[in-house]
Amino acid sequence: MASTQVNPTRMELTKQKKKLVTAVKGHKLLKDKRDELMRQFLDLARENMALRLKVEEGIKEANKNFVIAKAGMSEQTLNTALMAPKQEVYLDAGKKNVMSVDIPVFQSQTRTADANDIYSYGFAFTSGDLDGAVKSLADILPDMLKLAEIEKSCQLMASEIEKTRRRVNALEHVIIPETQENIKYITMKLDESERSTQIRLMKVKDMMLEEAHHYKEKDRERAYSAG
C-alpha cells in the first residue's frame, strides 16, 4: 500500500521514478557484491579448514615431543633450558581491500636468518627429544600466523556479507516495492484528477453550448416577433 506521506503530484512522481531507478541499480550492485563476497569467503573457509587441521596436527606432535623430552629429563633442567628465548619474531600487520572489506595481511621475519638459531640451551645436558619439540613448534609458527590471518579475514568477510544481505533484502522487500506502490498510487491519483478535469471541461462545454443555443433561440423569437 502506498505511503500516506506521498503527495500525488507530477514532481513527486518524477522523484519516485528516479528513486526506483537508483534502488534497482543499487540492488543489482549489492547482489553482485554479496555473491562475490560469498565466493571468496567460501574459498577462505576451505583454506582455513585445511590449515587448521595442519596446525592442530603440528601442535599435537610438538606436545608429544615435549612429553617425551620431559620424561627423559629432570624438571629443573627442562625449565632452565627453556627459561630464555633465543630467537625473536617480528610481525608486521598490514591490510588489503577485498570488495570494500579491509582484511589483515601478516608479514613476519626472525631476528636472524639461521633456521637453527632457535635453541636457547646447550646440547650437553638436554635430550634430542627436546630439540625435536622446539623445532616442531618453530616449523608450525608460520602456519599459525597464516591461520590467524585467514580466520580474522573470514570473520570480517562474514560480517560484511551479513550487512550486504540485510541491505539487499531491505531494497528487495521494502524500498523497491514501496516505491513501486507510491508510483502506482500517484499515477492513479493523477489519472483520476485528469479524468475529473476532462469531465468538468466537457460539462462546461455542454453548458456553454446549451447557453449559446438558448440565446440563439431567443434571437430567433425576437426576429420572428419583429417580422
Legacy VTK file of the C-alpha trace (Angstrom):
# vtk DataFile Version 3.0
C-alpha trace
ASCII
DATASET POLYDATA
POINTS 227 float
0.000 0.000 0.000
1.258 3.490 -0.850
2.607 5.627 1.916
0.271 8.345 3.195
3.256 10.745 3.223
3.382 10.847 -0.582
1.869 13.860 -2.324
0.156 12.872 -5.609
1.904 15.457 -7.770
3.867 15.159 -11.012
7.002 16.419 -9.283
6.686 13.692 -6.660
6.042 11.120 -9.396
9.306 12.106 -11.121
11.125 11.902 -7.781
9.750 8.434 -7.044
10.680 7.163 -10.527
14.264 8.365 -10.063
14.332 6.731 -6.642
13.133 3.451 -8.161
15.838 3.512 -10.853
18.515 4.159 -8.218
17.155 1.431 -5.934
17.083 -1.152 -8.743
20.669 -0.340 -9.759
21.814 -0.424 -6.136
20.041 -3.742 -5.610
21.863 -5.303 -8.560
25.258 -3.968 -7.459
24.759 -5.164 -3.882
23.646 -8.609 -5.071
26.769 -8.886 -7.224
28.893 -7.778 -4.266
27.203 -10.293 -1.958
27.718 -13.155 -4.421
31.402 -12.303 -4.953
31.956 -11.967 -1.193
30.340 -15.367 -0.688
32.596 -16.930 -3.328
35.751 -15.515 -1.770
34.537 -16.337 1.746
33.994 -19.991 0.824
37.479 -20.189 -0.696
38.942 -18.735 2.513
36.829 -21.054 4.670
38.151 -24.135 2.820
41.726 -22.869 3.157
41.108 -22.120 6.830
39.846 -25.642 7.496
42.825 -27.311 5.810
45.303 -25.016 7.594
43.639 -25.516 10.971
43.932 -29.293 10.651
47.622 -28.913 9.751
48.301 -26.575 12.696
46.447 -28.781 15.179
48.395 -31.778 13.975
51.669 -29.840 14.323
50.804 -28.695 17.870
49.807 -32.236 18.796
53.161 -33.547 17.547
55.057 -30.803 19.432
53.208 -31.596 22.668
54.027 -35.271 22.257
57.708 -34.439 21.812
57.676 -32.222 24.907
56.101 -35.017 26.967
58.790 -37.439 25.805
61.511 -34.856 26.499
60.140 -34.227 29.997
60.177 -37.950 30.718
63.894 -38.155 29.927
64.980 -35.005 31.782
64.556 -33.527 35.199
62.001 -30.753 35.528
64.640 -28.307 36.749
66.858 -28.969 33.719
63.891 -28.557 31.359
62.822 -25.277 32.958
66.370 -23.939 32.848
66.752 -24.888 29.179
63.580 -23.069 28.183
63.910 -20.101 30.539
65.134 -17.566 27.953
64.205 -17.500 24.244
66.953 -17.497 21.639
65.158 -16.355 18.502
62.869 -13.332 18.076
59.985 -12.950 15.634
58.848 -9.558 14.316
55.304 -9.280 12.990
54.125 -6.555 10.608
50.329 -6.318 10.376
49.083 -4.706 7.173
45.795 -4.886 5.327
44.334 -5.228 1.855
40.935 -4.303 0.473
38.714 -7.076 -0.865
35.267 -5.935 -2.046
35.377 -2.935 0.352
36.485 -5.170 3.261
39.887 -4.455 4.853
41.329 -7.861 5.713
44.636 -8.305 7.578
47.918 -9.297 5.945
50.672 -10.530 8.273
54.362 -10.371 7.370
56.823 -11.988 9.775
60.575 -12.203 9.989
63.039 -13.547 12.510
65.899 -11.686 14.160
68.386 -13.919 12.356
68.013 -15.843 9.119
69.531 -19.035 10.547
66.788 -21.649 10.838
68.699 -23.459 13.597
69.048 -20.333 15.751
66.133 -21.426 17.940
67.818 -23.438 20.693
68.422 -21.377 23.816
70.340 -24.101 25.615
73.430 -26.231 25.227
73.159 -29.761 23.975
75.257 -31.384 26.702
72.562 -31.774 29.343
69.389 -31.922 27.201
67.836 -34.728 25.177
67.311 -34.877 21.442
63.551 -35.094 22.052
63.604 -31.526 23.371
65.335 -30.413 20.174
62.591 -32.047 18.139
59.870 -30.399 20.225
61.387 -26.928 19.838
61.952 -27.491 16.112
58.367 -28.686 15.560
56.997 -25.538 17.255
59.270 -23.311 15.177
58.144 -25.055 11.990
54.464 -24.611 12.763
54.752 -20.883 13.630
54.316 -19.547 10.019
51.210 -21.691 9.593
49.817 -20.413 12.910
50.286 -16.814 11.773
48.661 -17.594 8.417
45.774 -19.288 10.203
45.237 -16.208 12.404
45.230 -14.017 9.279
42.705 -16.197 7.448
40.387 -16.641 10.446
40.236 -12.876 11.022
39.606 -12.360 7.300
36.733 -14.867 7.447
35.194 -13.051 10.429
35.379 -9.655 8.701
34.000 -11.002 5.415
31.174 -12.841 7.185
30.194 -9.595 8.923
30.239 -7.698 5.606
28.201 -10.454 3.911
25.547 -10.174 6.630
25.365 -6.366 6.289
25.160 -6.626 2.500
22.468 -9.300 2.764
20.351 -7.067 5.008
20.697 -4.165 2.560
19.742 -6.384 -0.387
16.680 -7.654 1.488
15.693 -4.122 2.510
15.855 -2.952 -1.104
14.177 -6.055 -2.498
11.360 -6.437 0.024
10.790 -2.902 1.352
12.175 0.032 -0.609
11.570 -1.151 -4.200
8.002 -2.486 -3.582
7.113 0.619 -1.561
8.415 2.921 -4.309
6.512 0.950 -6.960
3.341 1.276 -4.888
3.928 5.008 -4.485
4.331 5.393 -8.262
1.170 3.384 -8.834
-0.734 5.433 -6.260
0.437 8.784 -7.639
-0.289 7.696 -11.237
-3.781 6.596 -10.236
-4.471 9.889 -8.446
-3.159 11.923 -11.382
-5.304 9.902 -13.809
-8.348 10.466 -11.606
-7.583 14.176 -11.464
-7.156 14.295 -15.256
-10.430 12.468 -15.824
-12.202 14.807 -13.417
-10.766 17.803 -15.252
-11.888 16.415 -18.601
-15.370 15.760 -17.247
-15.582 19.301 -15.864
-14.386 20.727 -19.186
-16.950 18.649 -21.047
-19.681 19.843 -18.687
-18.582 23.450 -19.095
-18.567 22.991 -22.855
-22.074 21.493 -22.778
-23.272 24.346 -20.590
-21.756 26.907 -22.964
-23.302 25.163 -25.982
-26.648 24.995 -24.228
-26.423 28.658 -23.270
-25.458 29.612 -26.822
-28.358 27.563 -28.173
-30.683 29.230 -25.696
-29.566 32.743 -26.795
-29.888 31.673 -30.406
-33.466 30.560 -29.833
-34.259 33.863 -28.148
-32.777 35.780 -31.073
-34.964 33.785 -33.438
-38.025 34.511 -31.379
-37.248 38.247 -31.322
-36.606 38.206 -35.058
-39.910 36.400 -35.674
-41.794 38.832 -33.440
-40.274 41.827 -35.207
-41.175 40.404 -38.603
LINES 1 228
227 0 1 2 3 4 5 6 7 8 9 10 11 12 13 14 15 16 17 18 19 20 21 22 23 24 25 26 27 28 29 30 31 32 33 34 35 36 37 38 39 40 41 42 43 44 45 46 47 48 49 50 51 52 53 54 55 56 57 58 59 60 61 62 63 64 65 66 67 68 69 70 71 72 73 74 75 76 77 78 79 80 81 82 83 84 85 86 87 88 89 90 91 92 93 94 95 96 97 98 99 100 101 102 103 104 105 106 107 108 109 110 111 112 113 114 115 116 117 118 119 120 121 122 123 124 125 126 127 128 129 130 131 132 133 134 135 136 137 138 139 140 141 142 143 144 145 146 147 148 149 150 151 152 153 154 155 156 157 158 159 160 161 162 163 164 165 166 167 168 169 170 171 172 173 174 175 176 177 178 179 180 181 182 183 184 185 186 187 188 189 190 191 192 193 194 195 196 197 198 199 200 201 202 203 204 205 206 207 208 209 210 211 212 213 214 215 216 217 218 219 220 221 222 223 224 225 226
